[in-house]
Amino acid sequence: MSATLAEFRAPTAPERLFNQVFGFVVGMGLGRSYHYVLEVRGRKTGKIYSTPVSLLEMNGKKFLVAPRGRTQWVRNAEATGEITLKKGSSQQRFGLRALSNADRPPILKEYLDRYRSEVQRYFPVAAGSPAEAFEEVAGSYPVFELRLV
C-alpha cells in the first residue's frame, strides 16, 4: 500500500449533484442522526460554504474526518478555525483541533467501520482493518476534534 494519495480527491459531477440534494435534505432536518450540514466561511471570499458531512462521536468527543483529503471545506476550516454544524432548525458552532497524523489511525478506523458504505471507496484500507493499517495513510485524511465555541 502506498502512503502517497492525492491531496484532494475531487467529486464527480454526479457526486456533486448528490451532495447538493443530500445537503438540502439534511438541512431540512432529515437524514441519519450523524448527518449534518457543515458551514464554513471561505478563506478568500468570506462567503459561507456548506457541504454534508458525517459526524463521528467517539469516547464522548466529536470528530470530523475528510475522506476526500484536503478539500475546500478543510482548507477554509483550517484558515478560520471554526465551523457550524446544522440540521433542521438547530445549529452549533465549533472550534477545531486538528489531530496529528499519529493520533488519526483509531479515529480513521472507527469512521470507516461505521460509515463504510458511504466512504470505503476513498480509503485504500478495508473496513474492519486494525488501526495500525491506517498509520501509513493517516496524513492523507484530515481529522478534527470539535470543541463548542
LUMNU-510726 format. One line per field, with one value per residue: residue in three letters; x, y, z of N, C-alpha, C, O in turn; residue number from 1. Coordinates in pm, 1 decimal. Atoms other than C-alpha are relative to their C-alpha. Layout:
// LUMNU-510726
resn = (ALA, ...) $
n.X = (X, ...) $
n.Y = (Y, ...) $
n.Z = (Z, ...) $
ca.X = (X, ...) $
ca.Y = (Y, ...) $
ca.Z = (Z, ...) $
c.X = (X, ...) $
c.Y = (Y, ...) $
c.Z = (Z, ...) $
o.X = (X, ...) $
o.Y = (Y, ...) $
o.Z = (Z, ...) $
resi = (NUM, ...) $
// end
This chain:
// LUMNU-510726
resn = (MET, SER, ALA, THR, LEU, ALA, GLU, PHE, ARG, ALA, PRO, THR, ALA, PRO, GLU, ARG, LEU, PHE, ASN, GLN, VAL, PHE, GLY, PHE, VAL, VAL, GLY, MET, GLY, LEU, GLY, ARG, SER, TYR, HIS, TYR, VAL, LEU, GLU, VAL, ARG, GLY, ARG, LYS, THR, GLY, LYS, ILE, TYR, SER, THR, PRO, VAL, SER, LEU, LEU, GLU, MET, ASN, GLY, LYS, LYS, PHE, LEU, VAL, ALA, PRO, ARG, GLY, ARG, THR, GLN, TRP, VAL, ARG, ASN, ALA, GLU, ALA, THR, GLY, GLU, ILE, THR, LEU, LYS, LYS, GLY, SER, SER, GLN, GLN, ARG, PHE, GLY, LEU, ARG, ALA, LEU, SER, ASN, ALA, ASP, ARG, PRO, PRO, ILE, LEU, LYS, GLU, TYR, LEU, ASP, ARG, TYR, ARG, SER, GLU, VAL, GLN, ARG, TYR, PHE, PRO, VAL, ALA, ALA, GLY, SER, PRO, ALA, GLU, ALA, PHE, GLU, GLU, VAL, ALA, GLY, SER, TYR, PRO, VAL, PHE, GLU, LEU, ARG, LEU, VAL) $
n.X = (84.5, -80.4, 44.1, 15.5, 133.9, 26.5, 30.0, 143.2, 69.5, 114.5, 122.0, 46.8, 121.6, 113.2, -21.9, 29.0, 145.8, 49.1, -32.7, 90.9, 133.4, -9.1, -18.8, 130.7, 82.2, -52.4, 29.5, 142.3, 14.7, 14.1, -126.6, -38.2, -37.5, -137.6, -12.4, 13.5, -51.2, -111.0, -15.2, -129.5, -25.4, -107.3, -123.5, -31.8, 118.2, 80.8, 132.1, 27.1, 13.4, 56.0, -12.6, 42.6, -106.6, 36.4, -69.2, -37.3, -6.3, -79.1, -53.7, 50.9, -53.1, 51.9, -106.9, 27.0, -101.7, 13.7, -40.4, -51.8, -127.2, 0.3, 104.7, 15.5, 51.3, -111.8, -88.9, 70.6, 9.0, -133.2, -26.6, 87.9, -5.8, 130.9, 104.2, 133.1, 74.2, 143.0, 95.6, 129.8, -8.0, -105.7, -136.9, -100.9, -130.4, -109.4, -139.5, -63.1, -136.0, -48.0, -73.7, -126.8, 5.2, -14.1, 125.2, 110.7, 40.8, 120.8, 116.6, 25.2, 54.4, 138.8, 77.0, 20.4, 82.9, 139.4, 59.8, -65.0, 76.8, -9.7, -135.8, -105.1, -65.8, -105.1, -106.7, -67.3, 3.6, 134.2, 72.9, -27.1, -144.8, -45.0, -40.0, -137.1, 5.3, 23.0, -116.2, -70.4, 81.0, 65.7, -28.1, 85.2, 137.2, 11.5, 94.0, 13.8, 84.9, 84.4, 16.9, 101.6, -50.0) $
n.Y = (-118.1, -122.0, -111.8, -115.1, -12.9, -136.1, -91.4, -24.6, 82.9, -80.4, 76.2, 1.9, -80.6, 59.9, -13.0, -140.4, -13.8, 72.1, -78.7, -114.8, 48.3, 57.1, -112.6, -63.5, 90.2, -5.0, -134.6, -2.1, 74.1, 142.6, 72.3, 72.9, -86.2, -46.9, -87.6, -143.9, -90.4, -78.5, -133.2, -60.4, -124.6, 10.8, -65.8, -107.9, -79.3, -33.0, 58.0, 123.8, 118.7, 111.6, 134.2, 101.3, 77.7, 101.6, -29.6, 117.1, -19.5, 111.0, -25.2, -127.5, -111.2, -10.9, -10.0, -10.0, 61.9, -39.7, 118.0, -39.8, -69.0, -144.0, -64.4, -143.7, -24.8, 20.7, -116.4, -113.8, 23.2, -23.1, -144.0, -72.2, 61.9, 40.8, 39.8, 14.2, 117.7, -27.8, 103.7, -60.2, -133.8, -9.3, -21.9, -17.1, -44.8, 75.3, -23.5, 121.4, 39.2, 98.3, 109.9, 34.3, 125.4, 111.3, 17.2, 24.4, 136.6, 57.1, -77.4, 41.9, 136.6, -5.9, -70.1, 91.7, 111.3, -44.5, -58.8, 67.9, -3.6, -135.1, -52.1, 99.8, -25.9, -100.8, 55.4, 118.6, 96.4, 57.1, -10.1, 115.2, 13.5, -57.0, -141.4, -8.6, -0.9, -137.9, -83.5, -41.3, -92.3, -97.1, -136.8, -35.5, -19.7, -94.4, 34.7, -108.8, 14.1, -118.6, -56.0, -105.3, -138.2) $
n.Z = (0.0, 10.7, -83.6, 86.5, 54.6, 46.2, -110.9, 2.7, 96.6, 42.9, 30.7, 138.8, 18.6, -72.8, -144.3, -35.2, 0.8, -117.0, -119.6, -6.4, -37.4, -134.2, -91.6, -15.7, -81.5, -136.7, -48.1, -36.8, -124.8, 28.7, 5.9, -122.2, -112.5, 15.0, 117.1, -24.2, 102.1, -51.2, 59.3, -30.0, 73.5, 98.5, -43.0, 93.5, 34.6, -116.4, 23.5, -73.1, 83.1, -75.8, 55.5, -96.3, -63.8, -98.7, -125.7, -79.2, -145.2, -52.4, -133.9, -49.0, 79.9, 135.9, 98.7, 142.7, 84.0, 140.6, 76.2, 131.1, -16.2, -32.5, 77.9, -25.1, -135.6, -92.6, 9.8, -59.7, -144.4, -56.0, 1.6, -93.1, -132.1, -51.4, 94.1, -57.6, 43.9, 3.0, 37.0, -24.6, -59.0, -101.5, 46.9, -104.0, 46.4, -61.3, 30.4, 51.6, -37.2, 96.7, -59.6, 63.9, 75.5, -93.8, -74.2, 92.5, 34.9, -61.9, 43.9, 138.1, -6.5, -47.7, 103.1, 111.3, -45.5, -16.4, 120.4, 113.6, 125.1, 54.4, 19.3, 26.6, 129.0, -15.8, -83.1, 51.4, -109.4, -9.0, -127.0, -84.8, -19.8, -127.3, 4.6, 51.4, 146.4, 44.0, -32.2, 121.6, 80.7, -88.5, 42.8, 114.5, -45.4, -111.2, -106.8, -96.3, -117.3, -11.1, -133.8, -0.2, -10.1) $
ca.X = (0.0, 133.2, 118.5, 112.8, -250.3, -387.9, -407.6, -769.4, -999.8, -1247.4, -1609.6, -1751.0, -2041.2, -2298.3, -2137.8, -2157.2, -2526.3, -2589.8, -2412.1, -2628.2, -2951.4, -2840.0, -2721.1, -3064.4, -3237.7, -3009.9, -3053.1, -3428.6, -3365.0, -3384.2, -3118.9, -2948.7, -2853.0, -2488.1, -2557.7, -2511.7, -2456.9, -2117.6, -2093.8, -1762.1, -1655.9, -1444.2, -1083.2, -1061.1, -1417.6, -1566.0, -1873.3, -2039.4, -1998.8, -2183.1, -2145.0, -2299.2, -2079.5, -2094.2, -2003.9, -1817.7, -1887.3, -1637.3, -1542.9, -1756.7, -1583.6, -1694.5, -1473.5, -1488.2, -1297.5, -1234.4, -1240.6, -1163.4, -849.7, -771.5, -1099.5, -1203.7, -1403.5, -1090.3, -876.5, -1140.4, -1185.1, -809.9, -798.5, -1095.8, -1053.4, -1425.1, -1726.5, -2101.0, -2297.5, -2663.3, -2954.1, -3304.0, -3350.5, -3066.4, -2711.1, -2395.6, -2066.8, -1743.9, -1378.2, -1140.0, -836.4, -650.5, -526.8, -167.5, -101.3, -5.0, -343.6, -554.7, -546.4, -802.1, -1035.8, -998.2, -1062.6, -1380.0, -1500.5, -1451.1, -1602.6, -1916.1, -1966.5, -1812.1, -2100.0, -2053.8, -1675.1, -1494.4, -1420.0, -1195.3, -976.7, -711.7, -757.4, -1053.6, -1318.7, -1254.5, -877.2, -681.1, -595.1, -230.3, -332.5, -415.9, -75.6, 75.3, -214.9, -318.3, -154.8, -392.6, -707.2, -753.8, -924.3, -1055.8, -1181.0, -1472.2, -1499.5, -1801.9, -1738.6) $
ca.Y = (0.0, 342.0, 633.0, 866.6, 955.1, 1253.7, 1557.5, 1607.9, 1362.1, 1577.9, 1463.4, 1362.3, 1559.3, 1304.3, 1316.2, 1698.4, 1681.3, 1419.4, 1635.0, 1934.6, 1735.4, 1546.1, 1868.2, 2021.5, 1715.9, 1716.4, 2092.5, 2030.3, 1811.1, 1471.8, 1203.9, 985.7, 1121.4, 1162.5, 1360.2, 1737.5, 2028.8, 2182.4, 2556.1, 2735.5, 3084.5, 3098.1, 3189.8, 3414.3, 3529.2, 3539.5, 3369.7, 3087.5, 2747.0, 2432.7, 2059.5, 1747.8, 1557.6, 1252.3, 1338.5, 1075.7, 1066.6, 853.4, 836.7, 1142.7, 1353.5, 1473.5, 1434.1, 1539.6, 1332.0, 1446.1, 1122.9, 1313.2, 1469.4, 1842.8, 1960.8, 2324.2, 2290.8, 2159.1, 2445.9, 2701.4, 2542.7, 2545.1, 2914.5, 3023.2, 2777.3, 2714.3, 2561.4, 2541.2, 2217.3, 2248.4, 2010.7, 2143.0, 2445.9, 2356.6, 2474.4, 2466.9, 2644.8, 2457.8, 2537.4, 2287.3, 2099.7, 1923.2, 1580.6, 1485.7, 1205.0, 981.8, 1038.8, 974.7, 593.2, 491.8, 771.4, 675.9, 310.1, 391.1, 632.0, 375.1, 92.5, 296.8, 461.4, 203.3, 206.6, 581.7, 619.0, 289.5, 399.9, 679.6, 451.0, 203.9, 24.5, -212.3, -153.5, -384.0, -348.8, -277.2, 83.6, 13.6, -33.9, 338.4, 461.6, 478.4, 677.7, 889.1, 1202.5, 1194.5, 1228.9, 1546.7, 1479.9, 1747.0, 1724.2, 1963.8, 2189.6, 2404.3, 2774.8) $
ca.Z = (0.0, -90.1, 150.2, -149.2, -213.6, -396.1, -167.9, -273.7, -444.9, -638.2, -661.3, -996.4, -1145.2, -1016.6, -670.3, -668.8, -759.8, -493.2, -231.2, -320.6, -296.0, 14.1, 179.8, 119.3, 270.3, 577.7, 608.1, 630.2, 934.9, 764.8, 741.5, 998.2, 1339.0, 1235.4, 916.6, 932.6, 701.2, 769.5, 710.7, 691.5, 588.9, 274.3, 343.7, 36.2, -32.0, 317.6, 170.7, 367.8, 201.8, 301.2, 248.0, 403.8, 648.4, 873.2, 1231.4, 1431.6, 1804.6, 1992.1, 2360.7, 2435.1, 2168.9, 1825.4, 1518.0, 1155.6, 902.8, 545.9, 342.6, 21.0, 167.6, 187.3, 39.9, 21.4, 344.6, 517.3, 390.0, 487.4, 831.5, 889.9, 798.6, 1012.0, 1297.6, 1328.6, 1158.8, 1216.0, 1203.8, 1107.4, 1092.3, 1051.3, 1274.0, 1511.3, 1466.2, 1675.0, 1628.4, 1696.5, 1721.2, 1565.5, 1687.1, 1408.4, 1510.9, 1442.0, 1195.9, 1489.1, 1658.6, 1347.9, 1296.4, 1563.5, 1450.5, 1083.6, 1168.0, 1360.1, 1090.7, 814.4, 1020.2, 1096.3, 758.4, 523.6, 274.2, 229.1, 237.9, 170.3, -189.3, -55.5, 157.6, 37.8, 371.7, 408.6, 674.4, 968.4, 942.1, 1261.2, 1346.4, 1260.8, 896.1, 881.1, 1001.9, 653.5, 503.4, 803.6, 661.4, 363.6, 576.3, 781.6, 1116.0, 1352.5, 1707.0, 1755.6, 2058.0, 2138.9, 2094.9) $
c.X = (88.5, -57.3, -23.5, -138.6, -16.6, -36.3, -149.9, -60.9, -131.2, -121.8, -31.3, -124.7, -120.8, 15.2, -28.2, -150.9, -60.7, 24.8, -90.9, -138.2, 1.0, 19.1, -130.7, -88.6, 44.3, -28.8, -145.2, -25.2, -15.9, 137.2, 28.2, 52.0, 139.8, 21.0, -27.7, 40.7, 107.6, 0.7, 133.0, 16.9, 119.8, 121.3, 38.2, -118.7, -78.1, -141.9, -15.8, -21.8, -53.8, 17.0, -50.5, 120.3, -60.1, 85.8, 27.2, 3.4, 64.2, 59.2, -40.0, 51.1, -59.7, 117.0, -56.9, 118.5, -28.0, 46.3, 54.1, 132.8, -18.2, -95.3, -4.6, -53.8, 110.3, 90.5, -64.2, -7.6, 135.0, 29.1, -83.0, 3.4, -133.7, -95.7, -133.5, -60.7, -147.9, -77.1, -136.5, 18.0, 109.9, 135.7, 91.0, 130.9, 108.1, 134.4, 61.1, 137.0, 40.7, 78.7, 128.7, -16.7, 4.7, -129.4, -118.1, -42.2, -122.8, -128.6, -37.2, -60.8, -146.6, -90.6, -31.5, -88.4, -147.3, -66.6, 52.6, -78.5, 9.4, 141.5, 108.0, 76.8, 113.0, 121.4, 63.7, 5.6, -143.7, -62.0, 25.0, 147.9, 38.5, 45.4, 139.8, 3.1, -17.7, 122.2, 67.2, -76.5, -62.5, 20.1, -85.7, -143.6, -5.1, -107.3, 2.3, -84.3, -77.6, -14.7, -100.5, 62.9, -90.7) $
c.Y = (123.6, 109.0, 124.1, -2.3, 143.0, 87.2, 25.1, -85.2, 69.2, -87.7, 6.5, 87.5, -63.7, 11.5, 143.0, 22.9, -69.1, 80.5, 120.6, -43.8, -51.6, 109.9, 72.7, -83.7, 4.2, 136.8, 16.4, -78.7, -149.0, -65.0, -68.6, 97.2, 59.2, 89.8, 144.8, 75.2, 83.1, 132.7, 57.2, 124.1, -19.9, 81.4, 115.9, 93.4, 49.2, -53.4, -128.0, -112.9, -113.5, -131.1, -99.7, -77.6, -105.1, 23.8, -129.7, 39.5, -124.5, 40.2, 138.2, 121.9, -5.8, 23.5, 17.4, -59.9, 44.6, -116.8, 31.8, 74.6, 148.0, 75.4, 149.4, 25.3, -17.2, 122.7, 124.1, -14.7, 22.3, 149.4, 75.2, -56.1, -38.8, -33.7, 4.1, -127.3, 30.3, -125.3, 54.9, 139.4, 12.5, 21.4, 21.1, 39.4, -74.5, 58.7, -133.3, -21.5, -109.1, -107.6, -23.5, -131.7, -120.8, -28.2, -40.7, -146.0, -55.3, 72.6, -41.3, -140.0, 3.3, 64.9, -94.8, -117.8, 40.5, 40.1, -63.7, 9.6, 136.5, 38.5, -101.9, 31.7, 102.7, -52.2, -121.9, -112.0, -50.2, 25.1, -128.5, -24.0, 57.8, 145.2, 16.8, 7.5, 141.2, 89.9, 56.5, 105.8, 112.6, 144.4, 47.5, 32.9, 95.6, -45.3, 114.4, -43.3, 132.1, 40.0, 113.3, 137.1, 76.6) $
c.Z = (0.0, 87.8, -83.6, -63.2, -47.4, 119.6, 11.2, -110.0, -35.9, -28.3, -149.4, -9.3, 69.5, 152.6, 46.6, 7.3, 121.5, 127.2, 14.0, 47.1, 143.4, 104.3, 25.9, 91.6, 146.2, 61.7, 42.9, 129.4, -19.1, -7.7, 132.3, 105.7, -15.3, -121.9, 37.9, -126.2, 68.5, -74.6, 45.7, -86.8, -92.8, 41.2, -90.2, -21.1, 121.2, -10.4, 81.9, -100.1, 85.3, -75.5, 103.8, 54.0, 92.3, 122.9, 75.0, 146.7, 58.5, 134.0, 52.2, -76.0, -140.0, -95.7, -140.1, -73.1, -142.8, -87.2, -139.0, 11.1, 31.2, -92.1, 30.2, 140.1, 103.0, -0.3, 61.6, 151.9, 67.5, 9.6, 104.1, 141.1, 58.3, -113.1, 74.2, -55.4, 14.1, -36.3, 34.4, 56.6, 105.3, -67.1, 119.5, -65.2, 77.6, -40.0, -40.1, 60.6, -97.7, 73.6, -77.2, -75.4, 93.3, 76.3, -88.4, -18.4, 72.7, -41.7, -142.2, -3.6, 39.0, -104.2, -116.2, 40.9, 10.2, -130.6, -128.2, -129.4, -68.1, -41.1, -34.4, -128.3, 9.8, 76.6, -65.5, 104.8, 11.2, 137.2, 78.2, 24.5, 136.1, -18.8, -59.1, -153.1, -55.7, 21.0, -124.4, -79.9, 82.5, -43.8, -115.8, 39.8, 118.3, 99.6, 99.8, 117.3, 11.8, 145.1, -6.0, 19.6, 93.3) $
o.X = (188.0, -178.7, -71.7, -161.8, 55.0, -104.6, -202.4, -17.3, -228.5, -108.7, 1.0, -180.0, -194.9, -83.3, -83.8, -200.2, -148.0, -64.4, -130.0, -196.9, -87.6, -40.0, -157.1, -153.8, -39.3, -64.1, -176.6, -136.6, -38.3, 239.5, -44.7, 85.2, 167.4, 131.3, -125.1, 103.4, 80.5, -5.9, 171.5, -26.6, 222.9, 107.3, 111.3, -102.3, -147.0, -220.0, 82.1, -104.9, -27.8, 22.2, -34.4, 216.3, -176.5, 208.2, -61.8, 76.9, 19.1, 121.5, 40.2, 27.7, -105.0, 206.3, -160.8, 233.8, -143.5, 165.0, 121.6, 185.9, -116.8, -53.4, 66.2, -10.6, 112.9, 128.1, 2.7, 11.9, 141.5, 91.0, -32.8, -23.6, -141.4, -79.6, -137.3, -51.9, -193.6, -31.5, -165.5, 96.2, 132.6, 162.5, 50.6, 169.2, 95.8, 153.7, 4.1, 212.2, -15.1, 164.1, 133.2, -107.8, -62.1, -153.1, -225.1, -161.7, -210.3, -235.4, -154.7, -153.4, -229.8, -202.2, -146.1, -174.5, -235.5, -184.5, 59.4, -18.5, -7.9, 159.3, 223.0, 197.5, 194.6, 222.6, -7.6, 52.6, -237.4, 7.2, 32.9, 184.6, -34.0, 78.6, 166.9, 96.3, 7.1, 123.1, 106.3, -15.1, -132.9, -69.9, -90.8, -223.1, 18.2, -214.7, 108.7, -188.0, -20.7, -29.6, -87.5, 154.3, -68.6) $
o.Y = (129.6, 128.8, 224.9, -74.9, 233.2, 42.5, 43.4, -80.0, 62.2, -197.8, 103.4, 128.0, 7.6, 31.5, 163.1, 88.0, -13.6, 91.7, 155.4, 18.2, -19.4, 103.4, 113.3, -30.0, 15.3, 146.5, 100.8, -78.7, -221.2, 3.4, -50.7, 211.9, 165.3, 140.4, 175.1, 20.0, 152.9, 136.3, 45.8, 128.2, -73.9, 195.1, 205.2, 215.3, 150.9, -41.4, -198.3, -102.2, -119.5, -134.5, -76.9, -104.5, -96.8, 12.4, -213.3, 130.4, -236.7, 145.8, 206.6, 235.2, -110.8, 103.9, -39.1, -28.9, 51.4, -127.2, -51.6, 120.6, 187.9, 150.3, 198.9, 119.8, 54.3, 172.7, 202.1, 82.6, 77.9, 194.8, 167.0, 15.5, -83.3, 9.1, 16.1, -153.9, 76.6, -209.8, 81.5, 218.8, 121.1, -28.3, 76.7, -12.8, -97.2, 104.4, -238.9, 72.8, -218.8, -76.9, -8.1, -209.5, -221.1, -141.6, -73.0, -170.7, -110.1, 11.8, -61.7, -165.5, -59.1, 18.3, -103.4, -159.6, -37.0, 12.0, 1.9, 26.1, 146.9, 116.1, -63.0, 8.6, 112.3, 17.1, -210.1, -222.2, 29.3, 23.0, -236.9, -107.8, 141.4, 187.3, 116.0, 63.9, 164.9, 204.4, 173.2, 185.7, 197.3, 226.7, 167.3, 74.5, 54.0, -91.0, 161.9, -107.4, 240.3, -44.5, 203.6, 154.2, 195.2) $
o.Z = (72.2, 92.6, -32.0, -159.9, -3.9, 211.7, 121.0, -225.0, 39.2, -81.7, -218.1, 93.0, 137.1, 223.6, 154.5, 99.4, 188.2, 211.3, 125.4, 135.8, 222.6, 212.0, 139.1, 181.2, 235.9, 179.2, 126.8, 181.8, 78.0, -4.9, 229.9, 75.8, 40.6, -142.6, 106.8, -216.6, 166.2, -197.5, 162.0, -201.9, -52.6, 86.3, -47.5, -26.1, 113.7, 83.9, 106.8, -190.4, 205.5, -198.4, 223.7, -18.2, 131.4, 117.8, 90.2, 185.5, 35.5, 145.1, 115.7, -34.1, -185.5, -69.0, -174.1, -43.3, -184.8, -118.2, -199.3, -90.0, 93.3, -180.3, 117.9, 206.1, 203.1, 105.7, 129.4, 224.7, 177.2, 105.8, 168.9, 237.5, 172.8, -227.4, 196.7, -175.2, 118.6, -113.2, 151.0, 4.2, 158.5, -176.5, 221.6, -169.9, 197.9, -152.6, -12.6, 85.0, -96.6, 156.8, -199.3, -47.2, 68.2, 117.7, -36.8, -34.8, 5.7, -48.8, -172.6, -80.7, -26.7, -127.3, -160.3, -36.4, -27.0, -152.3, -232.1, -235.6, -189.5, -135.1, -55.4, -134.8, -81.9, 86.9, -113.5, 76.3, 4.6, 239.0, 20.5, 106.9, 190.1, -129.6, -126.8, -210.4, -173.9, -24.3, -126.4, -150.6, 27.6, -26.7, -143.6, -44.5, 231.8, 60.4, 139.5, 99.8, -2.3, 233.3, -88.6, 100.2, 117.3) $
resi = (1, 2, 3, 4, 5, 6, 7, 8, 9, 10, 11, 12, 13, 14, 15, 16, 17, 18, 19, 20, 21, 22, 23, 24, 25, 26, 27, 28, 29, 30, 31, 32, 33, 34, 35, 36, 37, 38, 39, 40, 41, 42, 43, 44, 45, 46, 47, 48, 49, 50, 51, 52, 53, 54, 55, 56, 57, 58, 59, 60, 61, 62, 63, 64, 65, 66, 67, 68, 69, 70, 71, 72, 73, 74, 75, 76, 77, 78, 79, 80, 81, 82, 83, 84, 85, 86, 87, 88, 89, 90, 91, 92, 93, 94, 95, 96, 97, 98, 99, 100, 101, 102, 103, 104, 105, 106, 107, 108, 109, 110, 111, 112, 113, 114, 115, 116, 117, 118, 119, 120, 121, 122, 123, 124, 125, 126, 127, 128, 129, 130, 131, 132, 133, 134, 135, 136, 137, 138, 139, 140, 141, 142, 143, 144, 145, 146, 147, 148, 149) $
// end
